[in-house]
Amino acid sequence: MWLRVAPSRLEAVGRALAARPNVLNIAATTGHSNLSGEVAVASDEALYAFITEDVGQLCGVAAVDVSDGLDVIKRGSLVYEPDGSGRIAEPTSG
């Protein structure tokens, strides 16, 4: 998700989101959005509730953009098997 937050509220909004267990990462950024992160939710309904209830209540949030990850190919240094077996290949070097 990408958020546009009033600069005076950036730290507070970032810290509030970081405290939520379903927020996997959150970082101040540059560009059109100034806060971006990754969240884990169980369903579209849960995502809607998170955006409207959790994020929507935070003072200073002007806009939220969200995109849905359809398939994880790499997370951190772990590469997922393309056959969907759930196994993880050895991290690649270089």
ChimeraX attribute file (.defattr): number of C-alpha atoms within 10 A of each C-alpha:
attribute: neighborCount
match mode: 1-to-1
recipient: residues
	/A:1	15
	/A:2	20
	/A:3	23
	/A:4	19
	/A:5	23
	/A:6	14
	/A:7	12
	/A:8	9
	/A:9	13
	/A:10	20
	/A:11	14
	/A:12	15
	/A:13	21
	/A:14	20
	/A:15	12
	/A:16	13
	/A:17	19
	/A:18	16
	/A:19	10
	/A:20	11
	/A:21	10
	/A:22	14
	/A:23	14
	/A:24	13
	/A:25	14
	/A:26	18
	/A:27	16
	/A:28	15
	/A:29	14
	/A:30	9
	/A:31	7
	/A:32	9
	/A:33	17
	/A:34	16
	/A:35	22
	/A:36	19
	/A:37	18
	/A:38	17
	/A:39	17
	/A:40	13
	/A:41	14
	/A:42	8
	/A:43	9
	/A:44	10
	/A:45	10
	/A:46	12
	/A:47	17
	/A:48	12
	/A:49	14
	/A:50	17
	/A:51	16
	/A:52	12
	/A:53	11
	/A:54	14
	/A:55	17
	/A:56	15
	/A:57	11
	/A:58	16
	/A:59	13
	/A:60	16
	/A:61	18
	/A:62	12
	/A:63	12
	/A:64	17
	/A:65	11
	/A:66	14
	/A:67	8
	/A:68	10
	/A:69	7
	/A:70	6
	/A:71	9
	/A:72	11
	/A:73	11
	/A:74	13
	/A:75	8
	/A:76	6
	/A:77	11
	/A:78	13
	/A:79	16
	/A:80	19
	/A:81	15
	/A:82	13
	/A:83	7
	/A:84	11
	/A:85	8
	/A:86	9
	/A:87	11
	/A:88	13
	/A:89	13
	/A:90	11
	/A:91	11
	/A:92	8
	/A:93	5
	/A:94	2
